[in-house]
Amino acid sequence: MSKDAVQTAETATPTGAAQAPVDAGDAGYSKGLKARHVNMIAIGGAIGTGLFLGAGGRLHTAGPALALAYLVCGVFAFFVVRALGELVLYRPSSGSFVSYAREFLGEKGAYVAGWMYFLNWSTTGIADITAIALYTHYWSMFTSIPQWTLALIALAVVLAVNLISVKIFGEMEFWFAIVKVATLVGFMLIGVFLLATRHEVGGHTPGVGVITDNGGFLPHGVMPVVLVMQGVIFAYAALELVGVAAGETAEPEKVVPRAVNSIMWRVALFYVGSVVLLALLLPGSVYSAGQSPFVTVLSKIGVPAAGDVMNLVVLTAAMSSLNSGLYSTGRILRSMATAGSAPRFTARMNRSQVPYGGILLTCAVCVLGVGLNYLVPSQAFEIVLNVASLGIISTWVIIMVCHLVFVRRAKEGRVTRPSFRLPGSPVTETVTIVFLVAVLGLMWNDPEVGRKTLLLVPVIAVMLVAGWFKVRRRVAENAAGEPRDLTT
């Protein structure tokens, strides 16, 4: 970002709306995403691997109360996306919250936001390729193929597709989302039918009795529900993708409000509704972390092919998540590279206006995940899931902090808030930040995974500090207006 842009952010006059600083990382993109693409990207972000695969293990751990956990986390996720949506309408940017962190928190804030988001999506990518391998092993013809081999093949295929063009990415996500929504609606219709007719499922008669006869709403107490919160938040981790995609659509002021406002009912219907149905059909103890809960149900109603079909759909969901992760990190890293806080090669774009440098860097980390699948195939998903939760929680906190500063500047007359606003500010941001930090703190009560995850926080902090000292001179030179050749 240029020196003039930095000064604009810092010295905006109170006489009206300040001119928003231009993010150099926004240059060169096509506006290839249409309204239907962004709307379905929002839906796809609300329906992913966290529901299709993660809900099985969480139902086993927390029981029917998992529905409440999804609802609570969903409300706070909506607040985050609503805040981000307001920032997007103020100034659309492919750099999204990294660009806003640069404007409202300075280069250090943008640096932390970008690299923590990279940590989130690179580890999420590992979780996705792990999920893909697990889903593929559902079919006997693939069980002889090592899990790490399947993970590597999935990564190669999605990488190739992602590098073609943003229009192809949008089209793929559109159809991925169509498949996911249609399948969830179909499952819910089947579930309601089973419930209404009291058709036996795996030896159990669907209904409230499935819950009351197996420990009730909280079969294992409150603490397991609290401990799964970080995993539930991970299920919503792609919602902020709407902010990134807005930088490559021609009419963000029309598209973004519609996409953001629809998120809340999608959360209530697809997440809470699905979990309630699952709890009414089978006891939580029947579900497992290694199999999609939807596959579990459909396999037990006497139609084996139904399980195969659902498994194919959740395989598609994991591919969609991996595709989205490569897309978003490519744009975020390019925004950082133009400011000097990411490797220079991550700013490079190909002839199709795709930032291939950042995408390849994310893939390199995912390759490490292939190694994780080789070393500890049974634990790979859970390990990276918890590391990813650190990345997404920190990203959401930074978004809310940026919004707090933005609102404060608006009250001072230095910027103008759009009509599409986060309600209840600044209370909403504060409560959301407290909730997210509390979720992190409560992870300490889980000695097996959560506590080990928290012990990574000081390690990550040291790495961030060391990285900043390495790039700060380059960032300062860039802010001073010294030209940097981003093409070599």
N, C-alpha and C positions, 0 to 999 in steps of 0.2 A: 504494500500500500504506500502511496506517495506521501511526501511531507505535507503537502497541501491538504490531503485527505485527513491526516492525523490532526492537523490544526483545526480543520472544520469540526471534527468530533469534539475537540477540547474547548473551542472558543466560540461555539454557536451563539449568535446574538439572541436576546430575548424578545425581539420585535416580531417574531413569527416563527414559522416552521423553518428550522435550520436545514440547510442543504445536506442531505445524507452523504456521508463519505462513500466514495466509490471503492468497491473491493476489486482490486486488479485481477483477482482470481475468477471474476465473473465474465471476463472477456473471452470471446472465442466460442461460446456455446451456441448451439442451435436452439430454437424454441420448438422442438419437435414433439413435446408432450401436449396432448390435447386434454380437454376437460374430463373425458371418460377415462383417460389414462390415470390422471391424478386422483379422481374419485375412487377408482378401483385399487390404486396404490394405497390409499387410505384404508380401504377395506382389507387389503392384503396385509397391511401392517397390524391390523387388529385381529387377524386370524393367522396364526403361525405355528411353528414347531412347539412353542410353549403350551399350546392347547392340545394339539394333536398327539404329541408324545409325552410331554411333561405332566399332563393332568393325570395320567395313570398312576405314576408313583406318588403324586401328591394326594390323590384320593385314598390310596393305601395308607399313607401316613397320617393325614388330617381328617379323613372321613368326609361326610356331607358338608361340614362347616367350610370346606374349601370354596363353596359357592359364595360365602360371605367374604372370604379373603379376596376372591376375584372382583367382587363388587366394590369393596373398599379401595383396593389398588386401582381399579378401573376409574373411579371418581378422580383420584389424584392424577392418574395418567391423562385424563381429559383436561384437567386444569393446566397441566404442562403443555399439552398440544394447543390449547386455547391461547395460552400466553405466547407460544411460538407463532401461532397464526396471526396474532396482532402485530408481532415484530415483522413478520413476512409482509403484511400489507403496508407497514411503514416503509420497508425497503426490501423487496424481493432479492434474494441472493442465493446462488448455488453453494456458497460457503455457509449458509444458514447460520446456526447459533455460534459458529466460530467467528464469522464475520461480525455478528452482533456483540460477541464478547470482546472483539478487538475494538469496537467503537465505544462500548460502555465500561469495559473493565481494563482496557489496555492490552498490549501485546502479550504480557504474561498470562492474562486471563484467556486470551485466544489460544496460546500455546498449550495450557493445561486442558482447555476444553477439547481441542483437536486431538491431542494424543490420548486422552482418556476415552474419547469416542472411538478412536482407532483401536484401543485396547478392547473396547466393547465388541466392535464388529469383527475384529480379527479372531477373537476367541469365540464369538458367536458363529463365525464361519466354521470353526473347528467343531462346534456343537452340531452344526447343520450337516456337515459331511459325516459326522459320527451317526447322526440320526438316519441319514440316507443309507449308510451301511447296515444299520440295525434293521431298517425297514426291508431292505433287499434280502437280508438273511431270513426273513419270514418265509420266503419261498424256498423249498428244499433244493431246487436246482442251483441255488447260489450259496448254499451253506458251506460248500467245500472251498469257496473263494475266500481268502483272508479278508478280514474287515478293513484292514488298511488299504488293500488293493481297490476295493469298492469305493472307499473314500477318495482315493487319488483319481479314479476315473470320473467321479462326480465333479470334483474340483476342475478337472481339465475341460469337461463339457461346458460348465457354467462360465468359466473364464472365456472360452472361445465365443460364446454367445454375447457376453457382456461387452466385448471389444468391438462389436460390429457397428452399432450406432445407438443413440438414445431412443430413437423411434422403435427400434427392435426391442430394446429393453422395456419400453412402455407397453408395447404390444404383448410381449410375453407376460408381464405382470398383470395386464388386463385379463388375459385368458387364464392365468394361474388363479387369480382372484375369483373369476367366474366359476371355475371348477371347485374351489374351496367353499364358496358360498352355496352353490348348488348342492354339494355333498352334505354340508352341515344342515341345510334345510331338509334335505332328504332324510338324513339320520333322525332329525328331530320329529319329522312326521312319522317315521317308523316307531320311534320311542313313544310318542303320544299314542299311537295305535296299540302298541304292546301294553301300555299302561291302562288304556281305556278298556281293552278286552281282557286284561289280566292274563295275557298269554305267558306261559312259563318261560323263563329265561335262565338257562343253566341250573335248573332245579329250584329256582326261586320265583315266587309269584310277585310280579311288580306291584309297587304301591308303597305307602308310608310304612307298612310293616317291615319292609326290607331295611328301613332305617332304625325303627324302634326295636326290632328283634336282634339288631347287631351293634348295640352300644349307643344308639341314639345319635343326635346331631353332632355331639363331641365325643366320639367313642374313645379317644385317647387323651382327652382333656384339651385345655386351651393352648398350651405351649406348642404342640406340633403345628397348630394352625398359624401361630405367630412365626414359627421357624421357616415355614414354607413361603413367607411373604416375599423374600428376595427372589425366589424362583417364579412367583406369580408376577412380580414386576418385570422380570425377564420376558415373560410371555407377551408383555405390551411393548417390548423394546423397539419395535420398528415403527411405532406411531409417529415419531418425529421425522420420519422419512418424507412426510408431506412438505415440511419446510425446505428440504433439499430439492425436491422435485419442482417446487414453485419457481425456482430460478431458471427452469427450462420450459416454462409454459408461457404462452403469449398473454394470457389474461388472468394473472394470479388473483386480482381483486375480485373476480367473479368465482373462480374455482375454489380457492382456499377456504372461505367461510362455509361454503356448502359441504366440503369434504370434512372439515373439522367438526362442524355441528352434528354431523351424522354419526360420529364416533361413539357418542354416549349410548345411543340405542343399540348400536351394534355390540357393544360390550355387554349390555344387559341381556340381549337376545342370545348371542352366540356363546359367550363365556358362561355367564350365570345360568342361562337357560339350559345349556348343554350339560353343565356339571350337576344341576338339579335332576335332570333326566337320568344321567348316569347313576346317581345315588339312589334313585327310585327303582332302577332296573336290577342292580346287583349290589351286594355289600362291598364296601371299600376294600376289604381284605382280598377280594377276587382280582382286583386290578393290580398291575405291576408296572415298574418303571421301564421294563424292557419291551413293553408292547403298548401300542396305542389303545386307550380305553374303548374307542369306537370299534376297533378290530375285535377286542375282547367280547363286547356285547354281540356284535353281528355273527361272530363265530359260534356263539352259544345258542342261536335261535334256529339251528338246524339247516342253515343255508351257507355252506362252506364258501361258496363263491362270493358271498357278500363281504366276507373278511378280506378276500383277495382284492376286491374292488376298492374297499376303504383303505387298504394298505397302499394301493397304487396312488390314491388321492393324497394321503399324508406324505408319501414320497414326493409328490409334486409340491406340497407345501414347504418341505425342507429345501427343495431346489429353488423355490421362489425366495425364501429367506436368504439363502446363500447369494442369489442373484442380486437382491436388494442391498446386501452388505457390501458387495464389490462396487456397486453403483455409488452408494453414499460415501464410502471412504475415499473413492477416487476423487470426488468433488471436494470433500473436506480437505484432503491432503494438498490438492492443488491450491486452494485458498491459502493454506499455511505456507506452501512453498513460495508463492508470490510475495509473502511477507518476510520470508527468510527463516521460518521456524520449522520447516520440513526439508528433506533432501531435495536438491534442485531437480533431479530427474522426475519427481512426482508432479511437477508442473507441466510436463510434456503432454501434448495432445496428438492424436493421429489425424488422418485426413477426414475421418468421420466425426471429428470434434468430440472425441472421447478421451478423457484424461487417463491414458493407459498406464502412465508411470505409477500413480497411486494405486491403481487396481492391481498391478503386478506386485507391489509391496505387500498389499493385504494377502495376496495369494501366497507369497513367500512364507508368511506366518502360518497360513492354513496348511502349508506343507509340513510344518512342524507338528501340526495336529495329526497329520497322517502318521507321523512317528509315534505320537501318543496312542493312536489306535493300534499300533503295532506292539507297544510296550505294555499298555494296560487297557485292552479293549473293553473290559467290563466296567471300568471306572471313568473312561474318557469323557463321556457326556456330562456326568455330575461334576467333574473337576472343572471343566471349562465353563459350565453353566454358572458356577459361583464366581469365577474370575470375571466373567462377562457382567455379572450383576454389579460389581464395583464400578465398571465403566459406565453402565447406563444410569446408575443412581447419581454418580458425579455429574454426568451430562445433564440430567434433569435438574439437579440443584443449580448448575451454572445457568441454565435457561431461565429459571425463576429469579436468580440474582440479577441477571441482565434485565429482566422485565421490571424488577423493582427500581433499578437505576433509570430505566427508560421512563417509567411513570413519574419518578421524581423530577427528571428533566422536563417532562411535559408540564408539570405543575409550575416549574420555574419559567415556562414559556420558551424553552430552548428547542423543543421539538413538538410536533403535533400528533396526538394519538388518533388513529383511524377510528371510524365508528364501530368497527368490529373489535370488541374489547373483552379482556378477562374480567369477569364480574368479581366484586368484593376486594379489589386491590386496595391496600397492600396486605390485608389479612390473609387472602387466599394464598399468595406466594409464601408468606411466613409459615402458615400451617402446613403447606405442602413440603417445604424444606425441612421442618421439624419432623414430619412423618417419615421422610426419606432417610434422614439421619438416624432416626429411631430404629428403622428397619435394619440399618447397618449395625447399630449397637446391639440389637437383640440377637444378631447372628452369633454373638459370643456364647450364647446358651447352647449352641450346637457344637459339642467338642469334636465330633467326627469330621464335619466339613466346614461349617460356618466359622468356627474359631480359627481354623487353619487359613481360611480365606482372609479374615481380618488381619492375620499376621503378615499378609502380603502388602497391606497398606503402607507401612514404613518403607518396605522395599521399593514399592512403586514411587513413593515420595522421593526417595533418594535418587532414583533413576530420572525422575522429572527434573529435579534440581540440577543434577549433573548434565542433563541434556540442555537445560536452559543456559548454563554457563558456556556450553559449547556453541550455541547458536546466537547468543545475545548480541555479539558484535555484528554478525551478519544482519540481524533484525534491525539494529541501530543504523547500519549503513543504508539499508533499504528504506527506513523511515526518513533518513536524511535526503532521500531522493537520488541516491547513486544508482545508476542503471545496472540491471542484472540480466545477463543473457540466459533466458530460460529454455532455450532451444538446443543447447549443447550440453 
